[in-house]
C-alpha cells in the first residue's frame, strides 16, 4: 500500500514483513501504476524510547501526475485512471483524476462478506463509463462518471456486465438492459 509521510511530504511504499513491523521505502512518482491510487496519510514521530512511530490520519487519492487529495476519507479502492472509490462515514462515492468528488459519498456497500473474523466490503468497479450503486434505501441504480443518473434507483438488484449492459431485478423478474438507452 502507499503511504504519504506528512512531515516529509513524500510518498512511500509500505512493505510489511510476515513477523515484523512495516517499513516505508521512498517511492518516485514515475514508478506509480497508470491509475488513481489510494494512500494512507501518517504523521511520523519518534517516541520516548527513540523508536519511529506513525499515527494514521486518513486516506486520500493521488495520480501518477502528482495530483493529491486531502486525506479526508476512511477508506478507498483504486479503480482505473478515471475514478477511485472512496469511503466516508461508511458510505461510498468516487473521486476523479483531478481530486474532485464527482459522485458524493452517499451510497452503501453492495455486499459484505465475513470470513474468519475478517469483514470485506464489496462495491462494483467503474465499467464502460458507468457505475452500479446502491442507495441508502437499499435500491440499485446506475450513474455515469459525472454522477448523472442513467437508471433510477428503483431496482432490487443490478449486476454489471463488461459489455456495458446490466442485469436488473425488479418485481422478482430479471432483465438485461443497456443503461445508456433507457
N, CA and C atoms as a LAMMPS dump frame, in Angstrom:
ITEM: TIMESTEP
0
ITEM: NUMBER OF ATOMS
546
ITEM: BOX BOUNDS ff ff ff
-5.0000000000000000e+02 5.0000000000000000e+02
-5.0000000000000000e+02 5.0000000000000000e+02
-5.0000000000000000e+02 5.0000000000000000e+02
ITEM: ATOMS id mol type element x y z
1 1 1 N 0.84 -1.187 0
2 1 2 C 0 0 0
3 1 3 C 0.881 1.245 0
4 2 1 N 0.273 2.362 -0.377
5 2 2 C 1.001 3.618 -0.443
6 2 3 C 0.772 4.432 0.819
7 3 1 N 1.813 5.107 1.242
8 3 2 C 1.757 5.931 2.45
9 3 3 C 2.311 7.302 2.108
10 4 1 N 1.668 8.341 2.637
11 4 2 C 2.174 9.698 2.464
12 4 3 C 2.638 10.181 3.832
13 5 1 N 3.926 10.449 3.952
14 5 2 C 4.504 10.943 5.194
15 5 3 C 4.328 12.457 5.219
16 6 1 N 3.433 12.932 6.076
17 6 2 C 3.043 14.344 6.065
18 6 3 C 4.209 15.285 6.344
19 7 1 N 5.048 14.951 7.308
20 7 2 C 6.157 15.848 7.649
21 7 3 C 7.205 15.934 6.536
22 8 1 N 7.439 14.849 5.851
23 8 2 C 8.431 14.812 4.766
24 8 3 C 7.836 15.195 3.42
25 9 1 N 6.489 15.212 3.344
26 9 2 C 5.777 15.486 2.095
27 9 3 C 6.263 14.579 0.972
28 10 1 N 6.304 13.255 1.273
29 10 2 C 6.733 12.308 0.253
30 10 3 C 5.915 11.024 0.35
31 11 1 N 5.793 10.382 -0.797
32 11 2 C 5.116 9.09 -0.863
33 11 3 C 6.116 7.98 -0.63
34 12 1 N 5.62 6.917 -0.014
35 12 2 C 6.418 5.721 0.213
36 12 3 C 5.556 4.505 -0.078
37 13 1 N 6.216 3.419 -0.322
38 13 2 C 5.545 2.129 -0.474
39 13 3 C 5.722 1.399 0.856
40 14 1 N 4.604 0.952 1.443
41 14 2 C 4.665 0.243 2.717
42 14 3 C 4.917 -1.233 2.449
43 15 1 N 5.946 -1.755 3.083
44 15 2 C 6.283 -3.166 2.972
45 15 3 C 6.217 -3.756 4.375
46 16 1 N 5.39 -4.769 4.547
47 16 2 C 5.214 -5.381 5.858
48 16 3 C 5.741 -6.799 5.829
49 17 1 N 6.638 -7.1 6.759
50 17 2 C 7.151 -8.456 6.877
51 17 3 C 6.135 -9.354 7.562
52 18 1 N 6.287 -10.662 7.388
53 18 2 C 5.322 -11.585 7.984
54 18 3 C 5.42 -11.627 9.502
55 19 1 N 6.535 -11.194 10.061
56 19 2 C 6.666 -11.239 11.515
57 19 3 C 7.223 -9.945 12.104
58 20 1 N 7.168 -8.873 11.327
59 20 2 C 7.772 -7.646 11.826
60 20 3 C 6.966 -6.418 11.468
61 21 1 N 7.487 -5.259 11.834
62 21 2 C 6.774 -4.008 11.561
63 21 3 C 6.882 -3.611 10.094
64 22 1 N 6.12 -2.605 9.736
65 22 2 C 6.157 -2.077 8.375
66 22 3 C 7.409 -1.249 8.156
67 23 1 N 7.87 -1.263 6.914
68 23 2 C 8.991 -0.438 6.503
69 23 3 C 8.488 0.428 5.366
70 24 1 N 8.845 1.711 5.365
71 24 2 C 8.427 2.619 4.309
72 24 3 C 9.619 2.931 3.416
73 25 1 N 9.489 2.586 2.133
74 25 2 C 10.532 2.892 1.156
75 25 3 C 10.074 4.054 0.305
76 26 1 N 10.922 5.088 0.138
77 26 2 C 10.542 6.216 -0.718
78 26 3 C 10.12 5.734 -2.1
79 27 1 N 9.136 6.403 -2.673
80 27 2 C 8.556 5.975 -3.934
81 27 3 C 8.598 7.12 -4.941
82 28 1 N 9.417 7 -5.991
83 28 2 C 9.401 8.018 -7.045
84 28 3 C 8.062 7.981 -7.791
85 29 1 N 7.492 9.129 -8.108
86 29 2 C 6.19 9.203 -8.767
87 29 3 C 6.186 8.484 -10.119
88 30 1 N 7.328 8.415 -10.79
89 30 2 C 7.348 7.754 -12.098
90 30 3 C 7.23 6.233 -11.993
91 31 1 N 7.25 5.686 -10.78
92 31 2 C 7.091 4.249 -10.596
93 31 3 C 5.657 3.847 -10.252
94 32 1 N 4.745 4.805 -10.272
95 32 2 C 3.351 4.505 -9.943
96 32 3 C 2.639 3.836 -11.104
97 33 1 N 1.57 3.11 -10.758
98 33 2 C 0.73 2.5 -11.78
99 33 3 C -0.051 3.597 -12.505
100 34 1 N -0.501 3.289 -13.719
101 34 2 C -1.269 4.246 -14.514
102 34 3 C -2.742 4.219 -14.13
103 35 1 N -3.04 4.454 -12.886
104 35 2 C -4.412 4.569 -12.408
105 35 3 C -4.384 5.454 -11.178
106 36 1 N -5.556 5.845 -10.737
107 36 2 C -5.606 6.587 -9.484
108 36 3 C -5.271 5.624 -8.354
109 37 1 N -4.588 6.109 -7.359
110 37 2 C -4.134 5.278 -6.257
111 37 3 C -4.651 5.831 -4.932
112 38 1 N -4.814 4.967 -3.968
113 38 2 C -5.24 5.338 -2.626
114 38 3 C -4.006 5.354 -1.728
115 39 1 N -3.917 6.351 -0.864
116 39 2 C -2.804 6.394 0.08
117 39 3 C -3.329 6.575 1.499
118 40 1 N -2.52 6.16 2.452
119 40 2 C -2.782 6.416 3.868
120 40 3 C -1.852 7.532 4.312
121 41 1 N -2.419 8.588 4.88
122 41 2 C -1.603 9.693 5.383
123 41 3 C -1.225 9.389 6.831
124 42 1 N 0.042 9.587 7.157
125 42 2 C 0.514 9.335 8.518
126 42 3 C 1.415 10.469 8.987
127 43 1 N 1.388 10.701 10.295
128 43 2 C 2.372 11.556 10.954
129 43 3 C 3.477 10.635 11.454
130 44 1 N 4.704 11.049 11.226
131 44 2 C 5.855 10.268 11.669
132 44 3 C 6.52 11.012 12.821
133 45 1 N 6.782 10.307 13.894
134 45 2 C 7.483 10.932 15.006
135 45 3 C 8.273 9.877 15.766
136 46 1 N 9.146 10.324 16.643
137 46 2 C 9.956 9.432 17.457
138 46 3 C 9.38 9.392 18.862
139 47 1 N 9.183 8.18 19.403
140 47 2 C 8.62 8.063 20.754
141 47 3 C 9.71 8.256 21.805
142 48 1 N 9.362 8.128 23.073
143 48 2 C 10.277 8.384 24.182
144 48 3 C 11.5 7.469 24.162
145 49 1 N 11.362 6.264 23.593
146 49 2 C 12.489 5.325 23.533
147 49 3 C 13.336 5.499 22.27
148 50 1 N 12.996 6.462 21.441
149 50 2 C 13.75 6.7 20.214
150 50 3 C 13.288 5.881 19.024
151 51 1 N 12.152 5.202 19.142
152 51 2 C 11.617 4.406 18.04
153 51 3 C 10.738 5.271 17.145
154 52 1 N 10.82 5.004 15.842
155 52 2 C 9.91 5.69 14.925
156 52 3 C 8.496 5.165 15.143
157 53 1 N 7.548 6.071 15.182
158 53 2 C 6.144 5.729 15.373
159 53 3 C 5.328 6.501 14.348
160 54 1 N 4.225 5.899 13.928
161 54 2 C 3.385 6.527 12.924
162 54 3 C 1.956 6.619 13.429
163 55 1 N 1.335 7.749 13.163
164 55 2 C -0.064 7.956 13.542
165 55 3 C -0.883 8.114 12.261
166 56 1 N -1.86 7.238 12.083
167 56 2 C -2.718 7.259 10.906
168 56 3 C -3.632 8.482 10.944
169 57 1 N -3.779 9.181 9.813
170 57 2 C -4.617 10.378 9.72
171 57 3 C -5.877 10.115 8.901
172 58 1 N -5.742 9.454 7.765
173 58 2 C -6.877 9.194 6.88
174 58 3 C -6.385 8.736 5.527
175 59 1 N -7.319 8.526 4.616
176 59 2 C -6.985 8.08 3.258
177 59 3 C -7.234 9.211 2.272
178 60 1 N -6.448 9.203 1.213
179 60 2 C -6.606 10.172 0.142
180 60 3 C -6.358 9.493 -1.189
181 61 1 N -6.465 10.26 -2.271
182 61 2 C -6.292 9.754 -3.63
183 61 3 C -5.185 10.557 -4.297
184 62 1 N -4.344 9.87 -5.071
185 62 2 C -3.327 10.578 -5.847
186 62 3 C -3.153 9.908 -7.195
187 63 1 N -2.699 10.699 -8.158
188 63 2 C -2.499 10.202 -9.518
189 63 3 C -1.022 10.231 -9.867
190 64 1 N -0.687 9.552 -10.946
191 64 2 C 0.707 9.473 -11.379
192 64 3 C 1.276 10.847 -11.718
193 65 1 N 0.411 11.779 -12.147
194 65 2 C 0.904 13.112 -12.49
195 65 3 C 1.04 14.028 -11.276
196 66 1 N 0.861 13.473 -10.071
197 66 2 C 1.144 14.224 -8.853
198 66 3 C -0.026 14.932 -8.211
199 67 1 N -1.232 14.8 -8.73
200 67 2 C -2.406 15.415 -8.101
201 67 3 C -2.787 14.599 -6.871
202 68 1 N -2.993 15.294 -5.752
203 68 2 C -3.245 14.629 -4.479
204 68 3 C -4.446 15.27 -3.797
205 69 1 N -5.378 14.438 -3.284
206 69 2 C -6.486 14.969 -2.485
207 69 3 C -6.062 15.001 -1.02
208 70 1 N -6.784 15.749 -0.231
209 70 2 C -6.544 15.739 1.211
210 70 3 C -6.988 14.386 1.768
211 71 1 N -6.369 13.931 2.855
212 71 2 C -6.723 12.628 3.427
213 71 3 C -7.987 12.707 4.289
214 72 1 N -9.128 12.889 3.64
215 72 2 C -10.381 13.082 4.372
216 72 3 C -11.275 11.84 4.351
217 73 1 N -10.78 10.734 3.784
218 73 2 C -11.602 9.539 3.625
219 73 3 C -11.208 8.459 4.622
220 74 1 N -12.168 7.573 4.905
221 74 2 C -11.934 6.455 5.817
222 74 3 C -11.385 5.239 5.086
223 75 1 N -11.653 5.14 3.803
224 75 2 C -11.205 4.008 3.014
225 75 3 C -11.252 4.344 1.547
226 76 1 N -10.75 3.432 0.738
227 76 2 C -10.781 3.657 -0.693
228 76 3 C -10.289 2.463 -1.464
229 77 1 N -10.659 2.44 -2.74
230 77 2 C -10.232 1.381 -3.645
231 77 3 C -9.86 2.006 -4.986
232 78 1 N -8.654 1.757 -5.475
233 78 2 C -8.318 2.246 -6.814
234 78 3 C -9.131 1.485 -7.848
235 79 1 N -9.651 2.177 -8.847
236 79 2 C -10.48 1.534 -9.866
237 79 3 C -9.798 1.55 -11.231
238 80 1 N -9.502 2.747 -11.729
239 80 2 C -8.902 2.887 -13.05
240 80 3 C -8.259 4.268 -13.13
241 81 1 N -7.883 4.707 -14.324
242 81 2 C -7.236 6.001 -14.477
243 81 3 C -8.199 7.167 -14.325
244 82 1 N -9.506 6.889 -14.366
245 82 2 C -10.508 7.946 -14.316
246 82 3 C -11.111 8.167 -12.933
247 83 1 N -11.325 7.085 -12.185
248 83 2 C -12.027 7.189 -10.905
249 83 3 C -11.405 6.287 -9.847
250 84 1 N -11.529 6.732 -8.605
251 84 2 C -11.192 5.905 -7.453
252 84 3 C -12.393 5.944 -6.52
253 85 1 N -12.743 4.791 -5.95
254 85 2 C -13.837 4.723 -4.988
255 85 3 C -13.306 5.159 -3.635
256 86 1 N -14.072 5.993 -2.931
257 86 2 C -13.674 6.473 -1.613
258 86 3 C -14.828 6.285 -0.638
259 87 1 N -14.478 6.086 0.627
260 87 2 C -15.48 5.86 1.66
261 87 3 C -15.333 6.905 2.757
262 88 1 N -16.478 7.464 3.152
263 88 2 C -16.514 8.446 4.236
264 88 3 C -17.758 8.158 5.074
265 89 1 N -17.577 8.017 6.373
266 89 2 C -18.679 7.737 7.295
267 89 3 C -19.494 6.522 6.87
268 90 1 N -18.813 5.492 6.354
269 90 2 C -19.46 4.245 5.984
270 90 3 C -20.132 4.234 4.63
271 91 1 N -20.129 5.336 3.91
272 91 2 C -20.775 5.411 2.596
273 91 3 C -19.733 5.668 1.508
274 92 1 N -20.041 5.206 0.281
275 92 2 C -19.094 5.254 -0.833
276 92 3 C -19.443 6.319 -1.857
277 93 1 N -18.393 6.843 -2.482
278 93 2 C -18.506 7.767 -3.596
279 93 3 C -17.287 7.593 -4.488
280 94 1 N -17.104 8.496 -5.457
281 94 2 C -15.989 8.374 -6.395
282 94 3 C -15.323 9.721 -6.61
283 95 1 N -13.993 9.69 -6.731
284 95 2 C -13.163 10.867 -6.956
285 95 3 C -12.529 10.728 -8.337
286 96 1 N -12.48 11.849 -9.1
287 96 2 C -11.854 11.797 -10.422
288 96 3 C -10.364 12.1 -10.338
289 97 1 N -9.692 12.101 -11.474
290 97 2 C -8.239 12.278 -11.508
291 97 3 C -7.794 13.678 -11.11
292 98 1 N -8.714 14.63 -11.016
293 98 2 C -8.39 15.975 -10.534
294 98 3 C -8.649 16.125 -9.037
295 99 1 N -9.101 15.042 -8.391
296 99 2 C -9.366 15.089 -6.961
297 99 3 C -10.765 15.56 -6.615
298 100 1 N -11.623 15.723 -7.621
299 100 2 C -12.998 16.161 -7.376
300 100 3 C -13.87 14.966 -7.027
301 101 1 N -14.698 15.12 -6.008
302 101 2 C -15.64 14.072 -5.631
303 101 3 C -16.826 14.174 -6.587
304 102 1 N -16.755 13.46 -7.713
305 102 2 C -17.774 13.566 -8.759
306 102 3 C -19.046 12.81 -8.399
307 103 1 N -18.931 11.797 -7.579
308 103 2 C -20.084 11.074 -7.062
309 103 3 C -19.952 11.107 -5.546
310 104 1 N -20.842 11.832 -4.864
311 104 2 C -20.698 12.025 -3.419
312 104 3 C -20.765 10.716 -2.635
313 105 1 N -20.156 10.713 -1.481
314 105 2 C -20.143 9.546 -0.59
315 105 3 C -21.513 9.407 0.075
316 106 1 N -22.448 8.814 -0.666
317 106 2 C -23.806 8.637 -0.157
318 106 3 C -24.4 7.284 -0.54
319 107 1 N -23.53 6.341 -0.921
320 107 2 C -24.006 5.042 -1.386
321 107 3 C -23.483 3.915 -0.504
322 108 1 N -24.311 2.871 -0.343
323 108 2 C -23.975 1.735 0.509
324 108 3 C -23.011 0.772 -0.176
325 109 1 N -22.42 -0.078 0.651
326 109 2 C -21.664 -1.223 0.168
327 109 3 C -22.639 -2.171 -0.518
328 110 1 N -22.234 -2.744 -1.652
329 110 2 C -23.103 -3.679 -2.379
330 110 3 C -23.241 -4.993 -1.6
331 111 1 N -22.12 -5.566 -1.205
332 111 2 C -22.088 -6.817 -0.434
333 111 3 C -21.145 -6.643 0.742
334 112 1 N -21.367 -7.401 1.802
335 112 2 C -20.41 -7.506 2.895
336 112 3 C -20.168 -8.991 3.136
337 113 1 N -18.911 -9.38 3.065
338 113 2 C -18.536 -10.766 3.311
339 113 3 C -17.789 -10.85 4.626
340 114 1 N -18.028 -11.897 5.392
341 114 2 C -17.27 -12.124 6.616
342 114 3 C -16.698 -13.529 6.572
343 115 1 N -15.4 -13.634 6.859
344 115 2 C -14.73 -14.918 6.847
345 115 3 C -13.599 -14.898 7.863
346 116 1 N -13.624 -15.841 8.774
347 116 2 C -12.587 -15.948 9.82
348 116 3 C -12.333 -14.628 10.538
349 117 1 N -13.386 -13.918 10.871
350 117 2 C -13.252 -12.672 11.613
351 117 3 C -12.883 -11.463 10.781
352 118 1 N -12.704 -11.649 9.48
353 118 2 C -12.345 -10.539 8.596
354 118 3 C -13.579 -10.133 7.803
355 119 1 N -13.868 -8.843 7.77
356 119 2 C -15.008 -8.326 7.019
357 119 3 C -14.508 -7.639 5.755
358 120 1 N -15.113 -7.976 4.644
359 120 2 C -14.748 -7.373 3.367
360 120 3 C -15.973 -6.696 2.772
361 121 1 N -15.856 -5.422 2.473
362 121 2 C -16.93 -4.678 1.829
363 121 3 C -16.684 -4.671 0.335
364 122 1 N -17.723 -4.911 -0.435
365 122 2 C -17.589 -5.028 -1.875
366 122 3 C -18.446 -3.975 -2.566
367 123 1 N -17.846 -3.296 -3.51
368 123 2 C -18.574 -2.377 -4.384
369 123 3 C -18.227 -2.763 -5.809
370 124 1 N -19.069 -2.385 -6.748
371 124 2 C -18.8 -2.712 -8.144
372 124 3 C -17.756 -1.763 -8.714
373 125 1 N -16.917 -2.259 -9.636
374 125 2 C -15.957 -1.376 -10.295
375 125 3 C -16.653 -0.459 -11.292
376 126 1 N -15.98 0.603 -11.625
377 126 2 C -16.468 1.511 -12.658
378 126 3 C -16.141 0.883 -14.004
379 127 1 N -17.176 0.559 -14.781
380 127 2 C -17.006 -0.088 -16.086
381 127 3 C -17.764 0.675 -17.162
382 128 1 N -17.175 0.779 -18.335
383 128 2 C -17.868 1.34 -19.504
384 128 3 C -18.506 2.695 -19.222
385 129 1 N -17.796 3.552 -18.505
386 129 2 C -18.278 4.898 -18.172
387 129 3 C -19.548 4.886 -17.326
388 130 1 N -19.774 3.792 -16.596
389 130 2 C -20.937 3.745 -15.709
390 130 3 C -20.595 2.974 -14.441
391 131 1 N -21.391 3.224 -13.399
392 131 2 C -21.177 2.591 -12.104
393 131 3 C -22.522 2.168 -11.545
394 132 1 N -22.612 0.912 -11.097
395 132 2 C -23.795 0.429 -10.4
396 132 3 C -23.628 0.792 -8.932
397 133 1 N -24.648 1.447 -8.36
398 133 2 C -24.6 1.88 -6.966
399 133 3 C -25.851 1.418 -6.224
400 134 1 N -25.757 1.401 -4.902
401 134 2 C -26.881 1.038 -4.041
402 134 3 C -27.12 2.204 -3.088
403 135 1 N -28.34 2.777 -3.122
404 135 2 C -28.611 3.933 -2.263
405 135 3 C -28.914 3.502 -0.824
406 136 1 N -29.072 4.453 0.06
407 136 2 C -29.273 4.137 1.475
408 136 3 C -30.652 3.544 1.757
409 137 1 N -31.549 3.554 0.772
410 137 2 C -32.84 2.872 0.914
411 137 3 C -32.747 1.414 0.465
412 138 1 N -31.567 1.006 -0.053
413 138 2 C -31.363 -0.375 -0.465
414 138 3 C -31.682 -0.661 -1.916
415 139 1 N -31.959 0.37 -2.708
416 139 2 C -32.263 0.182 -4.126
417 139 3 C -31.041 0.487 -4.983
418 140 1 N -30.975 -0.203 -6.129
419 140 2 C -29.846 -0.067 -7.044
420 140 3 C -30.198 0.851 -8.206
421 141 1 N -29.161 1.53 -8.714
422 141 2 C -29.285 2.376 -9.885
423 141 3 C -27.931 2.434 -10.582
424 142 1 N -27.873 3.159 -11.702
425 142 2 C -26.631 3.306 -12.456
426 142 3 C -26.405 4.784 -12.73
427 143 1 N -25.169 5.24 -12.52
428 143 2 C -24.79 6.617 -12.83
429 143 3 C -23.594 6.59 -13.775
430 144 1 N -23.387 7.709 -14.492
431 144 2 C -22.2 7.807 -15.331
432 144 3 C -21.069 8.416 -14.511
433 145 1 N -19.9 8.577 -15.127
434 145 2 C -18.726 9.062 -14.408
435 145 3 C -18.863 10.499 -13.913
436 146 1 N -19.859 11.22 -14.385
437 146 2 C -20.098 12.586 -13.914
438 146 3 C -21.148 12.627 -12.809
439 147 1 N -21.721 11.481 -12.48
440 147 2 C -22.743 11.426 -11.437
441 147 3 C -24.162 11.558 -11.948
442 148 1 N -24.347 11.637 -13.266
443 148 2 C -25.689 11.712 -13.846
444 148 3 C -26.363 10.341 -13.772
445 149 1 N -27.623 10.307 -13.384
446 149 2 C -28.349 9.055 -13.257
447 149 3 C -28.727 8.508 -14.631
448 150 1 N -28.302 7.264 -14.897
449 150 2 C -28.661 6.573 -16.133
450 150 3 C -29.862 5.66 -15.914
451 151 1 N -29.891 4.968 -14.798
452 151 2 C -31.035 4.14 -14.391
453 151 3 C -31.432 4.571 -12.984
454 152 1 N -32.691 4.906 -12.801
455 152 2 C -33.183 5.356 -11.493
456 152 3 C -32.959 4.292 -10.424
457 153 1 N -32.882 4.732 -9.198
458 153 2 C -32.668 3.847 -8.056
459 153 3 C -33.995 3.212 -7.636
460 154 1 N -34.475 2.281 -8.475
461 154 2 C -35.748 1.602 -8.247
462 154 3 C -35.606 0.09 -8.328
463 155 1 N -34.389 -0.41 -8.572
464 155 2 C -34.189 -1.833 -8.813
465 155 3 C -33.793 -2.576 -7.536
466 156 1 N -34.276 -3.821 -7.422
467 156 2 C -33.944 -4.669 -6.28
468 156 3 C -32.492 -5.148 -6.36
469 157 1 N -31.991 -5.269 -7.57
470 157 2 C -30.614 -5.731 -7.781
471 157 3 C -30.171 -5.319 -9.176
472 158 1 N -28.894 -4.952 -9.312
473 158 2 C -28.286 -4.726 -10.623
474 158 3 C -26.886 -5.308 -10.581
475 159 1 N -26.531 -6.019 -11.634
476 159 2 C -25.192 -6.568 -11.776
477 159 3 C -24.64 -6.141 -13.13
478 160 1 N -23.456 -5.523 -13.156
479 160 2 C -22.918 -5.036 -14.438
480 160 3 C -22.249 -6.14 -15.245
481 161 1 N -22.302 -6.003 -16.568
482 161 2 C -21.564 -6.859 -17.491
483 161 3 C -20.456 -6.016 -18.116
484 162 1 N -19.399 -6.662 -18.556
485 162 2 C -18.287 -5.92 -19.154
486 162 3 C -18.636 -5.319 -20.506
487 163 1 N -19.728 -5.757 -21.14
488 163 2 C -20.104 -5.198 -22.447
489 163 3 C -20.928 -3.92 -22.331
490 164 1 N -21.2 -3.46 -21.096
491 164 2 C -21.964 -2.237 -20.895
492 164 3 C -23.4 -2.47 -20.49
493 165 1 N -23.939 -3.642 -20.747
494 165 2 C -25.291 -3.961 -20.307
495 165 3 C -25.298 -4.291 -18.815
496 166 1 N -26.491 -4.316 -18.237
497 166 2 C -26.632 -4.689 -16.83
498 166 3 C -27.777 -5.683 -16.683
499 167 1 N -27.64 -6.561 -15.705
500 167 2 C -28.691 -7.489 -15.332
501 167 3 C -29.448 -6.841 -14.181
502 168 1 N -30.756 -6.664 -14.336
503 168 2 C -31.542 -5.985 -13.311
504 168 3 C -32.634 -6.915 -12.782
505 169 1 N -32.972 -6.721 -11.526
506 169 2 C -34.084 -7.442 -10.917
507 169 3 C -35.089 -6.417 -10.425
508 170 1 N -36.321 -6.567 -10.877
509 170 2 C -37.401 -5.709 -10.424
510 170 3 C -38.678 -6.542 -10.381
511 171 1 N -39.432 -6.411 -9.312
512 171 2 C -40.657 -7.208 -9.115
513 171 3 C -40.384 -8.7 -9.277
514 172 1 N -39.245 -9.139 -8.742
515 172 2 C -38.821 -10.549 -8.79
516 172 3 C -38.625 -11.088 -10.205
517 173 1 N -38.423 -10.212 -11.186
518 173 2 C -38.129 -10.613 -12.554
519 173 3 C -36.761 -10.064 -12.953
520 174 1 N -36.052 -10.848 -13.77
521 174 2 C -34.716 -10.468 -14.226
522 174 3 C -34.76 -10.049 -15.695
523 175 1 N -33.992 -8.983 -16.017
524 175 2 C -33.917 -8.475 -17.386
525 175 3 C -32.489 -7.994 -17.656
526 176 1 N -32.08 -8.059 -18.91
527 176 2 C -30.809 -7.475 -19.328
528 176 3 C -31.136 -6.214 -20.106
529 177 1 N -30.54 -5.082 -19.682
530 177 2 C -30.81 -3.813 -20.356
531 177 3 C -29.517 -3.022 -20.546
532 178 1 N -29.574 -2.073 -21.45
533 178 2 C -28.464 -1.151 -21.699
534 178 3 C -28.794 0.157 -20.982
535 179 1 N -28.035 0.529 -19.944
536 179 2 C -28.381 1.74 -19.187
537 179 3 C -28.257 3.031 -19.987
538 180 1 N -27.523 3.007 -21.104
539 180 2 C -27.345 4.215 -21.903
540 180 3 C -28.496 4.475 -22.867
541 181 1 N -29.387 3.494 -23.049
542 181 2 C -30.509 3.684 -23.965
543 181 3 C -31.852 3.73 -23.246
544 182 1 N -31.858 3.715 -21.958
545 182 2 C -33.108 3.717 -21.188
546 182 3 C -33.584 5.133 -20.946
